[in-house]
Amino acid sequence: MSKVAFDACADDYDQYAAIMQFIGQQIIERLSYIKLNPSLVLDLGCGTGTLTHALAERYPLAKVIGLDHSSKMLSKAKPATNIDYQLASLEQLPFEEASVDLAVANVVLPFVQDREQSLLEMKRVLKPGGLLMFSSLGIGSFDAFPDEMKAALMGNFMDMHHLGDQLLNVGFSDPVVDMRPLTVKYASLFQLVNEFQKVGILDRSLVVEDDHSAIDIELEVVQGQAWGSLSDTSPDGNGDQTFPLKWFKKS
């Protein structure tokens, strides 16, 4: 999705981004089960910085950098002592190789111009043993959409299995990808379309009538993680992935 399109979303984004914010909070909750002491954290495609601030609160001793290719989005982001913001694209990250401990990409992969190049860049900047946490909306989220709405989708939404394959192909280690349904209720189709347009999921040129009929949609929330390089994780005899205890907090 183009920079111009996301610039157009900036003024109203926080008002309509409840789904993205909810999924971002789930990433924070998942991170609570993983033992990490990062020095440098990236929020990739940070938008107006809501998740950036949550990461800064989660890791107060780390430098957290929110990165986005939309200058207008970044202009809405609030400062904090351990947060910096940078204008850049995911296809060309302005960081040295093996310099990042944790990278987070919340519902951003469908909107990059070149997903493989973006994943390669994420892999390049992660330290050995560095962690990528990501989320997306699965392609099945839009199965119930009429054809004119499917044609107006702005992102390249993916099958979770394809994403796992891409992570392996670019050199990530031990990717884990899962999908959970999320039912969202709208007062009307008009409200649904308006919200999705305000956050960049649907093209703003799409016009639908307001029929005032309530509608529920079931989104596929794809979430997962992958490690920056092979380390001391290994599959067990059943093909399941095992992780060293040092990576997990004690209960």
N, C-alpha and C positions, 0 to 999 in steps of 0.2 A: 504494500500500500504506500502511496506516495507521501512525501513530507507535507505537501500542500493539503492533502486530505486530512491528515492528522492535525495540522495547524487549525483546520476548520472545526475540529472537535474540541479544542482546548477550553474554550470559554464555558461550555456546559458539561465537560467530561465528568467531573466529580459528582455532579448531581444525578447522572444516569449510569454510573459505572458500578452499581451494587454487585453485579455478578462477578466482575473482575476483582473487586475488593474482597468478596467472599472467598473466591478461589485463592487469592493471595494470602488470606488469613489461614487457609488450610496448609499452605506451604510453610508458614511460620510454625504451625502446630506440628507438622512433620519434622521440622528441624529440631524441635524440642526433644526428640528421641535419638538424635544423632550427636555424638560428642565431637564438637568442633570448637577450636579456639582460633578463629581466623584473624589475620592481620589486615587483609584486604578483601572486601566483599563488593561484588558488582550486582546492581539491579539493572538488568538489560531490558531496554524498552520501558523505562521507568514511568513515562507519562508525567503526571503531576506530582509524583513522589510519595504517594500513600504507602506503598509497600517499602519504599526506601526508608521511610521513617520507622516502620515496624522492624526492619532489619537492623537499623541503628540502635533501637531500643533492645533488641535481642542480643546484639553484640556491641556493647557500649565501648569496648576497648579497641574495636576495629575501625579502620577507615572504610566508610561505605560510600561508593560512588554510584550515583544514578545516571544512567546513560540513555539518551534518546536522540533520534534524528530530527525531532520537531522542536525548534527553538521556542515556539509559542507554548507548547506543553511545558517545557522546562521553566518558562517564565512564571508559571503558576505554582511551581514547586517551592515549598517553604524551606528555608535554611535550617541547619542544626550544626552543633559543634563538630560532630564527627561525620558530617555528610558533605560531599562535593557533588556537583552536577557537571556533566560534560556532554557537549553536542557532538555526536558521532553516529555512524551506522554500525549495525551488528556485523556487516560484511567486512568491515575494516576497523577492528577495535584498536584504540590508541594506547595499548599496553604491551609491555615487554613479554616475551615468551616465559612461561612458567612463573608468573608473578602474582597470580590470583588464587586465593584459598577457596572461595565460594562464589559461584555465579548463579544468579536466579533469573529465570526467564518466564514471567507470568503472562500467559495468553499473548505471547508476542511472536512465536514462530510462524503462525499462519500469515502474518503480515510482512515478513521480510521479503525482499526482492529475490534473494537466492538463499534458500534454506541450507543447502549443503555447505556453501561458503561460510554462512553464519555459524554453523556447527563446527566447522574446521577452525574458525577463529576462536570460538569458545574453548575448544580443545587445546589450541596453541597457547592461550594465556593462562590456563589452569596449571597450577603446580602439580608435580607427581602426588597422587593422592588427593588432589583438589576435587571439589564436588560441584556438579551441576544439578540444580533443582529446577524443574520446569513444569509447566502446565499448558493445556490447550483446550479447545473445544473440538470434540470428535466430529467427523463428517456426518455421523448419524444424528447429530443434534438438529439437523435441518431436513430430515426425511419427510416430515409432515408439511413442510413449506410448499405452497403452490409454486408452479414453474417460474412465474415472474419474480417471486422472491428469491428463489434459488439463483436465478440469473443475476440478481442484484447483490449477491454476496461479494464482499470486498476482499476476503481472505482466502488463502489456499489451505482449507481445513483438511486434516489428515486422518487416516486410520491409525490407531495406536500401534498396531503391529508394524506398519510401514515406518513409523517413527523410530521404534526400537531397532529396526534393521539399519536405518540411516545412522543412528548413533554408533552402532558397531562398525559400519563401513568407514566412518571417518576416524575411528581409532579410540572411541570411548571404551571404558572397561565396565563390565557388570551393569549394563543398563537394566533398570526395573521400571516397567510402565504398567499402569493399571487404569481402569476406567470406572467411574462411579456416576450413576444417574443423578441429576439435579432437576427437580420439578419446579418450574417458575410459573406463577399465576399472573395473568394480566387482565385488566378490566375489558380490554378489547384488542382486536388485531391492530388497530391504529396505534394504541399505546405500545404494543410490542415493537412495531416497525419504527416508531419514533425513537424509542430507547436504543434500538440496535443501530439506527442511523447516527444518533448522538455520540456513540462510542466507536463508530467506524466499521461495524460489522456489515451493515447494509448501505448501499449507495444512496445518497441523499436525493437522487432524482426519482426514486421509487415513490409512487403515490398510491395509497389505498384508502378506501372509504371507511369512515368510522361507523361501524355497525352496532357499537355499544354491546356486543356480545362477549361475555367473559371467555377467555381462552387459557388453557394450560399447555405449556410445552415442556418436554423432557429433554434436557441437554445432556450430552455425554461430556463429562468433565474428565479429561485425560491428565494424569499427573504421573510424575516419575522422577528418577534420579539416575545419574551416571557419574562414574569416577574418571578423573582426567587421565589416568594411566593405570596400567596393571600394577598392582601392589600386593599386599598380603591378603587379598580376598581370594577365595578358591571355591569351585563347585564341589559339593559332596558327592557321594556315590550315587545318589538318586537324581543328580542333575540340578539340585537346588543350590542356591547361592548362600554361602556362609560368610559372615563378617567377623573380624576380630572384636573381642569384647571391649577393647580400648576405645572403639568408635562410638560406644553407646553409653548413655548415662546410667548410673545405678538408680534403681527405683527407691 
